[in-house]
Amino acid sequence: MAQIKRHASATWHGAGKDGTGSLTTQSATLKDTPYGFNSRFGDGKGTNPEELIAAAHAGCFSMATAFQLSGAGHPPERLNCDANLTMEQVPGGWKIAAIHLVLKAKVPGLDNAKFQELAKGAKENCPVSKVLNADITLDASLV
């Protein structure tokens, strides 16, 4: 069985609310990228884990959709996906409760029924969807 391994690291200094951290990815696309309480729960500069999860989900789902469409003989001209992540405070902390994917696709020669079927399959089978313990919904439209 084939395996692919990826690596990322985080460094944190100080207490939770007043501390600061940085993230670095294997590809160095993120290198010492700052994150902290204010970028996570406010409007401070830097990224946060949930923003990165939303970006990963949008990217994974878009690529999975491209593979689904291409495999059905309808390679997309363009896919634009927003991943809207909702966090909820629960006893003991916070959780990612939901992600709503909004896909706008330009796919020549494909009818809406088949498009909806393929987009749904991509949502259910992209690796990020499979790992998330959240309600994942999809609004997909052809443009």
C-alpha positions in Angstrom: 0.0 0.0 0.0 1.3 3.4 -1.0 1.9 6.0 1.7 2.5 9.7 1.6 3.8 11.5 4.7 3.7 15.2 5.4 5.1 17.3 8.2 4.4 20.6 9.9 5.6 22.0 13.2 4.4 24.6 15.7 6.3 26.5 18.3 4.6 28.3 21.2 5.9 30.7 23.8 4.0 31.9 26.9 0.6 31.5 28.3 -2.5 30.6 26.2 -4.1 34.1 25.8 -0.9 36.2 25.9 1.4 33.7 24.2 2.5 33.7 20.6 3.3 30.9 18.2 4.6 30.2 14.8 3.9 27.5 12.2 6.2 25.9 9.6 5.3 23.4 6.9 7.4 20.9 5.2 7.2 22.7 1.9 8.2 26.0 3.6 5.0 27.6 2.2 4.5 28.6 5.8 7.8 29.4 7.5 7.6 30.8 11.0 4.1 32.1 10.2 2.7 33.8 13.4 -0.4 32.7 15.1 -2.0 33.4 18.5 -5.1 34.1 20.5 -5.9 37.3 18.7 -5.6 35.8 15.2 -7.7 32.8 16.3 -10.5 34.5 18.3 -10.1 38.1 17.1 -8.9 40.0 14.1 -5.1 40.0 14.9 -2.4 39.5 12.3 -1.4 35.9 11.6 -3.1 32.7 10.8 -4.9 30.1 13.0 -5.5 26.4 13.0 -9.1 26.7 11.9 -8.3 29.0 9.0 -5.7 26.5 7.8 -8.2 23.6 8.1 -10.7 25.6 6.0 -8.1 26.3 3.4 -7.0 22.6 3.4 -10.6 21.5 3.0 -11.3 23.9 0.2 -8.1 22.8 -1.6 -8.7 19.1 -1.1 -12.3 19.2 -2.1 -11.5 21.3 -5.2 -8.9 18.8 -6.3 -11.2 15.8 -5.6 -13.9 17.5 -7.6 -11.5 18.0 -10.5 -10.6 14.3 -10.4 -14.3 13.3 -10.2 -15.3 15.5 -13.1 -12.3 14.5 -15.3 -12.9 10.9 -14.6 -16.4 11.3 -15.9 -15.1 12.9 -19.1 -15.8 16.5 -18.1 -12.6 18.2 -17.0 -13.5 21.5 -15.3 -12.5 24.9 -16.8 -12.6 26.5 -13.4 -13.5 25.6 -9.8 -13.9 28.2 -7.1 -14.5 26.9 -3.6 -15.1 28.7 -0.3 -14.9 26.6 2.9 -16.8 28.4 5.7 -15.8 26.9 9.1 -17.9 27.3 12.2 -16.5 26.8 15.7 -18.7 26.3 18.7 -17.9 26.7 22.4 -18.8 23.4 24.2 -18.2 22.3 27.8 -14.4 22.0 28.2 -13.4 24.2 25.2 -14.2 24.7 21.5 -14.9 22.4 18.6 -15.2 22.6 14.9 -18.9 22.0 14.4 -19.4 22.5 10.7 -17.9 23.4 7.4 -20.0 24.7 4.6 -18.5 24.3 1.2 -19.6 26.7 -1.6 -18.5 25.6 -5.0 -18.9 27.5 -8.2 -17.8 25.6 -11.2 -17.4 26.2 -14.9 -17.7 22.7 -16.6 -18.5 22.8 -20.3 -21.0 20.2 -21.5 -22.1 18.8 -18.1 -25.7 18.8 -16.9 -26.5 19.9 -13.3 -27.8 16.5 -12.1 -24.5 14.8 -13.0 -22.5 17.7 -11.6 -24.3 17.5 -8.3 -23.7 13.7 -8.1 -19.9 14.1 -8.8 -19.5 17.1 -6.4 -21.3 15.1 -3.6 -18.9 12.2 -4.2 -15.9 14.5 -4.0 -17.2 16.0 -0.7 -17.7 12.5 0.8 -14.3 11.1 -0.4 -11.8 13.9 -0.2 -9.2 13.0 2.5 -9.9 16.1 4.6 -13.6 15.5 4.6 -12.9 12.0 5.9 -10.8 13.2 8.8 -13.1 15.9 10.1 -15.6 15.2 12.8 -17.9 18.0 11.7 -21.1 18.5 9.8 -20.0 19.1 6.2 -22.5 20.7 3.8 -22.2 21.6 0.2 -23.8 24.3 -2.1 -22.6 23.5 -5.6 -23.5 25.4 -8.7 -22.5 25.6 -12.3 -21.7 29.1 -13.6 
